[in-house]
């Protein structure tokens, strides 16, 4: 059993942050002494460390949702749900890394001519493949990032459009604006590759390759952090 100063020392997390995690419902119920002092246990040590690792890592909106699911499973102290949540999170990070590497290749090569083989995908299938949402794809179409289709007709997307979506998602994830992406795509479509790449070069953040390398490094950190969480869970007997 630990007082807040002790658990702060054990976890390396400031007392104010510990109280914030409690307020957010990330920790299981905390007992109080008759004088009102909070008393923490080893479950709380683990839950605080999981929160600290998750919130220290770079996350996009897709991984954020899964990381919160992991935190909730730790708070519930359920072996099955935590194990499933950790596996889902780890698998999603690996998928994200592979998608990002593929998107970088596509953005730099920009050769989709041989991509189409007659296969088409619905909006939902396209979103699942690319790792986005149907609403995001709808927004890309409205903004001219992908070809517009006839109104009030069900949308279908070819492989070349899927690969274009990979590039769009990568550019958004690495901080480019819709306008910058549109200029890049228009010049790439017009065969002006040198000019297109200039649209993605910023004096402070560098070019696409620099941003993509930073993004991959951040994803790699999350992958390593899932290993830390797994080791912690095993030490606290929360994995079957």
Secondary structure, DSSP 4 states (H G I P E B T S, - for coil): -B-HHHHHHHHT--HHHHHHHHHHT-S---EE-TTS-EEB-HHHHHHHHHHHHHHHS---HHHHHHHHHHHHHHHHT-HHHHHHHHHHHHHHHHHHHHHHHHHHHHHHH---TTT-SS-EEEHHHHHHHHTS-HHHHHHHHHTTSS----TTS--EEEHHHHHHHHHHHHHHHTT--HHHHHHHHHHHHTT-HHHHHHTT-BTTTB-HHHHHHHHHHHHHHHHHHHHHHHHHHHHTT---
